[in-house]
Amino acid sequence: MMLMVNATISIAMALDENFLYPTLVSMTSLLENKHRHTRCCFYLLYSSETLSKAARAVLLSLGEKYSKCEIILIDVSGLYNDITDNMRVSVPTYYRLSLSALLPELDRIIWLDGDTLVLHDLRDMFVIDMEGYYYRGFLDDRPDAVDEFDINNDHYICAGVLLINLKELRQDNMVEKFTAFIAENKDRLQWQDQTVINVVGLDKTGILPIRYGIFNYLQERENRYYSGFKNIRNYLEALRSTEKYTFSEAKRAMKNPSILHCPSKPWDCNVHVYREGLWLKYAKKTAYYTEIERHYQLNKFQWENRFRFLCKANMALLFDYLDRYTTSMRVFNYTMLVRLLGDQRYERLKTTVKNIVSERR
Ligand SMILES: [Mn+2]
């Protein structure tokens, strides 16, 4: 595969005000990790009714901050407006279905959800063979999501990270077909545009290598829930595709993904999300970290504080909870607790650590 030195890659994203910061962080990760010669052109789809002028200025500021980066804002107000009846959905998720019509000058594009982190240059992804395909995506482990359409889908893909063949979509007038399908199946679009892509595009959807779009809740470490990499094994077993990802590919991709897709939201401080630190790392590289921290109250519930709170609330419960971990995790947890809580008041913790360590020997 030849990689052009001065290649331009096109990326499409869509957002409303709620997704301003995640989108900014995702774009920042891409720009921080791209090869210095790679030119990036972002096409950001929005509606002026749901994204403020100030938010747009924040997005455009990336074009000033990074070299070889162009930001093009496309106002698609009114598009898919009749879809709002489904509570769970934000309309911008549907915008990706119209890319081939909105960008007639482009033949291919990478689609990124706002809940992604890009950790490597994407030139290698951008040149993947798309002959005969509309879309390539990461295999989603819920292939039964489109079973009700009786289409025998063996390669159900996630719409969050896609390589899209805009030319082929235009040749086959797919935007019209998508629109007709949505009108006919309004109540059956369980996964919104992802359902549309997988059902209408069935014969021309393919898979991306696992490192482009792997889910952040797939873990390469073992813990008490997922000993023996049960978590990734469960994922792989749920796939129906004949072109399955292998276990070793999966492990490698989890350790070193090119695009990490985060269905578990790293900015939600009320839940513990695996690899949330990685998202924070790129949030801190933006010029808006103070705003991000305030917006998601990242200060309030940092994990140290959560631990302190837990300790004070009920020591017995806490010990019970920690004791469920494997020995090495327990040593780690107790050691962290001793450090966090100070030596004086929590003598018992230190003794516990000592006990576990000696138990291990
Ligand atoms: Mn997503």
Boltz pocket constraint, residues with backbone or C-beta under 6 A from the ligand:
constraints:
  - pocket:
      binder: B
      contacts: [[A, 113], [A, 114], [A, 115], [A, 160], [A, 261], [A, 262], [A, 263]]
      max_distance: 6.0
